[in-house]
Every structure is written in C-alpha cells, then in structure tokens.
Amino acid sequence: MSIIKTDFVEIEIQQQTDPDRATHWCTIIKVQPEVKPGVMAGALEIKNIIMTDYDPIVRYTKDLGDKIIENPQYGLSEKEELHRQMRRKEFQNENN
C-alpha cells in the first residue's frame, strides 16, 4: 500500500459494458503530480486501476482522532447506506 499526499485526487467508478470486458466495474484512482519540469500543470496521473464484478462500495468517513465514524454529510443517504450494508453482507456470504 502506498500513501500519497496530493493537492487533487479523482476517483472514477466506470461501468464496463463491452461483452468481452474483463470485469463489470473499473475503479480508477488519479492524482495530480507535483508540478516540475516536464510535468504539465493540471496533469493527472493514474495511480491505481481496480477491477471487479461486484458493485463498488463507496464510504465517506471522518477521523475524530480516537475513532473513525461514518460521515453521511458527504456520503450516502440513510436508504443508500442500508443498501450498501446489505450488498456488503451478500458479498461476505458469497465469499465465505
């Protein structure tokens, strides 16, 4: 695992529709590299590509120093959160 400090991060979750696709979902994590000679200002660099057939689960959390909590202000509605938890349980059951 790498820890990257950057001014800008973009997370793209892309549904794959080609019949010959490798997986159903492709998650691309991009960062803005430090501007230096040879690096165009505003350029994005792909750091990771994660592929899966399971629906990606997106969580928004908040670090309070002594614990990490869900942060619904930036994330999912209560209904969406319940659906996310249900999908996670289904995934865990399928893989046990």
N, CA, C and O of each residue as an XYZ file, in Angstrom:
384
protein
N       0.844     -1.170      0.000
C       0.000      0.000      0.000
C       0.889      1.233      0.000
O       1.914      1.278      0.680
N       0.487      2.218     -0.762
C       1.243      3.464     -0.760
C       0.376      4.579     -0.183
O      -0.845      4.585     -0.336
N       1.030      5.508      0.471
C       0.356      6.694      0.994
C       0.829      7.863      0.149
O       2.029      8.118      0.038
N      -0.113      8.565     -0.442
C       0.207      9.644     -1.373
C      -0.429     10.932     -0.868
O      -1.630     10.972     -0.601
N       0.365     11.971     -0.738
C      -0.167     13.289     -0.393
C      -0.193     14.103     -1.681
O       0.826     14.245     -2.357
N      -1.353     14.629     -2.009
C      -1.510     15.367     -3.257
C      -2.527     16.482     -3.057
O      -3.316     16.452     -2.113
N      -2.503     17.451     -3.940
C      -3.478     18.538     -3.863
C      -4.823     18.131     -4.454
O      -5.850     18.715     -4.110
N      -4.828     17.140     -5.335
C      -6.050     16.781     -6.042
C      -6.107     15.273     -6.227
O      -5.117     14.646     -6.604
N      -7.266     14.700     -5.961
C      -7.480     13.274     -6.217
C      -8.829     13.104     -6.908
O      -9.805     13.772     -6.566
N      -8.868     12.211     -7.875
C     -10.115     11.890     -8.574
C     -10.303     10.384     -8.514
O      -9.387      9.618     -8.815
N     -11.500      9.968     -8.122
C     -11.839      8.549     -8.107
C     -12.983      8.360     -9.090
O     -14.073      8.901     -8.909
N     -12.722      7.594    -10.119
C     -13.718      7.346    -11.166
C     -14.156      5.892    -11.075
O     -13.327      4.981    -11.094
N     -15.463      5.682    -10.976
C     -16.010      4.330    -10.986
C     -16.727      4.168    -12.317
O     -17.737      4.819    -12.585
N     -16.185      3.293    -13.136
C     -16.647      3.154    -14.515
C     -17.294      1.789    -14.719
O     -16.687      0.756    -14.436
N     -18.526      1.793    -15.211
C     -19.204      0.542    -15.542
C     -18.729      0.091    -16.917
O     -18.730      0.871    -17.869
N     -18.328     -1.154    -17.015
C     -17.858     -1.718    -18.277
C     -19.032     -2.403    -18.975
O     -19.715     -3.225    -18.363
N     -19.273     -2.082    -20.232
C     -20.431     -2.648    -20.935
C     -20.058     -3.524    -22.124
O     -20.927     -4.179    -22.701
N     -18.803     -3.548    -22.494
C     -18.369     -4.380    -23.618
C     -18.618     -5.852    -23.276
O     -18.265     -6.288    -22.180
N     -19.215     -6.625    -24.183
C     -19.471     -8.046    -23.895
C     -18.193     -8.839    -23.582
O     -18.251     -9.851    -22.884
N     -17.053     -8.391    -24.089
C     -15.783     -9.086    -23.854
C     -14.983     -8.467    -22.705
O     -13.779     -8.697    -22.589
N     -15.647     -7.688    -21.868
C     -14.957     -6.997    -20.769
C     -14.323     -7.995    -19.797
O     -14.764     -9.137    -19.672
N     -13.293     -7.534    -19.125
C     -12.643     -8.372    -18.110
C     -13.489     -8.431    -16.840
O     -13.615     -9.486    -16.218
N     -14.065     -7.297    -16.461
C     -14.916     -7.215    -15.274
C     -16.027     -6.206    -15.531
O     -16.012     -5.490    -16.533
N     -16.989     -6.160    -14.617
C     -18.135     -5.263    -14.772
C     -17.817     -3.829    -14.346
O     -18.372     -2.880    -14.900
N     -16.929     -3.669    -13.368
C     -16.587     -2.346    -12.850
C     -15.088     -2.111    -12.915
O     -14.289     -3.023    -12.704
N     -14.724     -0.870    -13.211
C     -13.327     -0.455    -13.231
C     -13.237      0.833    -12.405
O     -13.864      1.836    -12.747
N     -12.467      0.805    -11.335
C     -12.283      1.984    -10.493
C     -10.882      2.525    -10.750
O      -9.888      1.813    -10.609
N     -10.825      3.792    -11.130
C      -9.557      4.422    -11.491
C      -9.261      5.525    -10.478
O     -10.094      6.400    -10.241
N      -8.082      5.477     -9.889
C      -7.668      6.494     -8.923
C      -6.578      7.341     -9.571
O      -5.530      6.838     -9.976
N      -6.859      8.654     -9.658
C      -5.931      9.584    -10.303
C      -5.523     10.662     -9.307
O      -6.314     11.068     -8.456
N      -4.279     11.120     -9.421
C      -3.786     12.218     -8.588
C      -3.099     13.243     -9.475
O      -2.690     12.952    -10.599
N      -2.986     14.434     -8.944
C      -2.260     15.483     -9.658
C      -0.816     15.462     -9.167
O      -0.565     15.722     -7.990
N       0.140     15.156    -10.050
C       1.530     15.100     -9.611
C       2.082     16.497     -9.336
O       1.532     17.505     -9.780
N       3.169     16.524     -8.601
C       3.846     17.788     -8.318
C       4.309     18.414     -9.631
O       4.866     17.733    -10.493
N       4.075     19.711     -9.772
C       4.494     20.408    -10.991
C       6.007     20.602    -10.942
O       6.546     21.184    -10.001
N       6.670     20.106    -11.967
C       8.121     20.251    -12.103
C       8.440     20.212    -13.589
O       7.551     19.928    -14.392
N       9.662     20.483    -13.978
C       9.991     20.467    -15.405
C       9.570     19.144    -16.054
O       9.875     18.064    -15.548
N       8.877     19.250    -17.163
C       8.420     18.067    -17.879
C       7.039     17.590    -17.459
O       6.481     16.687    -18.081
N       6.477     18.191    -16.403
C       5.134     17.825    -15.945
C       4.222     19.023    -16.173
O       4.439     20.097    -15.612
N       3.217     18.834    -16.988
C       2.292     19.906    -17.315
C       1.404     20.227    -16.111
O       0.899     19.319    -15.450
N       1.216     21.503    -15.831
C       0.332     21.915    -14.735
C      -1.072     21.381    -14.992
O      -1.581     21.482    -16.108
N      -1.693     20.818    -13.975
C      -3.045     20.279    -14.104
C      -3.106     18.857    -14.628
O      -4.190     18.294    -14.779
N      -1.945     18.271    -14.907
C      -1.920     16.891    -15.406
C      -2.402     15.932    -14.324
O      -2.255     16.204    -13.133
N      -2.972     14.819    -14.741
C      -3.388     13.774    -13.808
C      -2.595     12.509    -14.094
O      -2.294     12.187    -15.243
N      -2.268     11.809    -13.031
C      -1.514     10.564    -13.131
C      -2.371      9.442    -12.553
O      -2.882      9.559    -11.439
N      -2.529      8.361    -13.306
C      -3.286      7.213    -12.798
C      -2.396      6.455    -11.820
O      -1.295      6.030    -12.169
N      -2.883      6.292    -10.595
C      -2.124      5.583     -9.566
C      -2.551      4.129     -9.440
O      -1.716      3.252     -9.216
N      -3.841      3.871     -9.581
C      -4.353      2.504     -9.452
C      -5.548      2.310    -10.359
O      -6.323      3.234    -10.604
N      -5.682      1.102    -10.848
C      -6.890      0.673    -11.546
C      -7.314     -0.616    -10.861
O      -6.557     -1.585    -10.804
N      -8.528     -0.612    -10.345
C      -9.046     -1.763     -9.608
C     -10.261     -2.281    -10.364
O     -11.181     -1.521    -10.668
N     -10.263     -3.568    -10.664
C     -11.348     -4.145    -11.455
C     -12.074     -5.211    -10.642
O     -11.452     -6.004     -9.934
N     -13.417     -5.216    -10.758
C     -14.231     -6.171    -10.006
C     -15.565     -6.389    -10.707
O     -16.017     -5.551    -11.486
N     -16.182     -7.517    -10.420
C     -17.529     -7.775    -10.916
C     -18.589     -7.358     -9.900
O     -19.776     -7.311    -10.222
N     -18.166     -7.056     -8.679
C     -19.101     -6.643     -7.631
C     -19.262     -5.128     -7.637
O     -18.314     -4.399     -7.931
N     -20.466     -4.656     -7.312
C     -20.704     -3.217     -7.243
C     -19.747     -2.595     -6.236
O     -19.662     -3.061     -5.100
N     -19.025     -1.551     -6.631
C     -18.125     -0.887     -5.685
C     -18.908     -0.286     -4.518
O     -20.038      0.173     -4.685
N     -18.307     -0.296     -3.365
C     -18.898      0.303     -2.174
C     -18.105      1.566     -1.881
O     -16.889      1.519     -1.695
N     -18.797      2.683     -1.841
C     -18.149      3.964     -1.565
C     -18.562      4.397     -0.165
O     -19.751      4.479      0.143
N     -17.578      4.674      0.675
C     -17.851      5.110      2.049
C     -17.208      6.466      2.279
O     -16.113      6.742      1.789
N     -17.893      7.296      3.020
C     -17.352      8.575      3.454
C     -17.248      8.497      4.972
O     -18.252      8.299      5.657
N     -16.045      8.652      5.493
C     -15.831      8.549      6.930
C     -15.140      9.806      7.441
O     -14.657     10.631      6.666
N     -15.105      9.929      8.755
C     -14.471     11.081      9.392
C     -13.603     10.576     10.536
O     -14.064      9.809     11.382
N     -12.335     11.013     10.561
C     -11.396     10.625     11.610
C     -11.500     11.634     12.747
O     -11.184     12.810     12.569
N     -11.944     11.173     13.918
C     -12.087     12.046     15.081
C     -10.863     11.998     15.993
O     -10.871     12.593     17.071
N      -9.834     11.310     15.580
C      -8.623     11.195     16.385
C      -8.584      9.912     17.182
O      -7.585      9.192     17.160
N      -9.676      9.615     17.896
C      -9.724      8.387     18.688
C     -10.614      7.323     18.056
O     -10.627      6.174     18.495
N     -11.360      7.715     17.018
C     -12.202      6.750     16.307
C     -12.562      7.310     14.938
O     -12.446      8.510     14.685
N     -12.994      6.427     14.076
C     -13.428      6.811     12.736
C     -14.917      6.517     12.641
O     -15.367      5.421     12.977
N     -15.674      7.504     12.182
C     -17.125      7.348     12.096
C     -17.589      7.549     10.657
O     -16.880      8.137      9.840
N     -18.784      7.056     10.360
C     -19.397      7.320      9.063
C     -19.706      8.812      8.986
O     -20.045      9.431      9.995
N     -19.589      9.381      7.808
C     -19.819     10.810      7.621
C     -20.886     11.011      6.547
O     -20.556     11.319      5.402
N     -22.164     10.838      6.905
C     -23.222     10.901      5.898
C     -23.390     12.274      5.262
O     -24.024     12.395      4.214
N     -22.833     13.304      5.878
C     -22.937     14.647      5.309
C     -22.378     14.668      3.886
O     -22.889     15.392      3.031
N     -21.343     13.884      3.630
C     -20.713     13.859      2.317
C     -21.005     12.583      1.552
O     -20.560     12.425      0.415
N     -21.733     11.692      2.148
C     -21.874     10.386      1.533
C     -23.294     10.018      1.184
O     -24.024     10.777      0.546
N     -23.656      8.851      1.615
C     -24.898      8.234      1.209
C     -26.063      8.650      2.094
O     -25.883      8.988      3.265
N     -27.253      8.620      1.519
C     -28.449      8.826      2.320
C     -28.641      7.589      3.201
O     -27.977      6.573      3.002
N     -29.529      7.677      4.148
C     -29.777      6.541      5.041
C     -30.213      5.310      4.239
O     -29.777      4.195      4.525
N     -31.067      5.513      3.243
C     -31.540      4.410      2.403
C     -30.374      3.800      1.622
O     -30.250      2.578      1.535
N     -29.522      4.656      1.057
C     -28.367      4.159      0.307
C     -27.396      3.419      1.220
O     -26.804      2.417      0.820
N     -27.233      3.909      2.438
C     -26.340      3.258      3.398
C     -26.855      1.868      3.753
O     -26.066      0.927      3.843
N     -28.156      1.722      3.956
C     -28.728      0.404      4.243
C     -28.510     -0.544      3.065
O     -28.194     -1.719      3.257
N     -28.677     -0.034      1.861
C     -28.450     -0.840      0.662
C     -26.982     -1.257      0.574
O     -26.685     -2.399      0.224
N     -26.058     -0.338      0.891
C     -24.629     -0.640      0.875
C     -24.311     -1.746      1.870
O     -23.567     -2.674      1.554
N     -24.871     -1.650      3.068
C     -24.622     -2.668      4.089
C     -25.162     -4.024      3.650
O     -24.530     -5.054      3.886
N     -26.330     -4.024      3.013
C     -26.922     -5.264      2.526
C     -26.031     -5.893      1.448
O     -25.799     -7.102      1.463
N     -25.532     -5.077      0.517
C     -24.641     -5.586     -0.538
C     -23.368     -6.156      0.063
O     -22.871     -7.191     -0.380
N     -22.841     -5.473      1.077
C     -21.610     -5.942      1.717
C     -21.830     -7.305      2.370
O     -20.981     -8.190      2.259
N     -22.970     -7.479      3.054
C     -23.281     -8.768      3.681
C     -23.430     -9.859      2.629
O     -22.952    -10.978      2.818
N     -24.098     -9.534      1.516
C     -24.250    -10.508      0.430
C     -22.884    -10.929     -0.099
O     -22.638    -12.112     -0.332
N     -22.001     -9.955     -0.286
C     -20.653    -10.237     -0.777
C     -19.907    -11.137      0.206
O     -19.262    -12.106     -0.196
N     -19.998    -10.811      1.493
C     -19.310    -11.612      2.505
C     -19.866    -13.032      2.541
O     -19.108    -13.992      2.678
N     -21.181    -13.172      2.419
C     -21.795    -14.501      2.423
C     -21.362    -15.321      1.207
O     -21.137    -16.526      1.318
N     -21.246    -14.669      0.049
C     -20.829    -15.368     -1.165
C     -19.382    -15.829     -1.082
O     -19.001    -16.812     -1.719
N     -18.578    -15.123     -0.301
C     -17.149    -15.421     -0.247
C     -16.725    -16.148      1.024
O     -15.536    -16.212      1.332
N     -17.673    -16.686      1.751
C     -17.353    -17.477      2.955
C     -17.642    -18.936      2.728
O     -17.436    -19.753      3.625
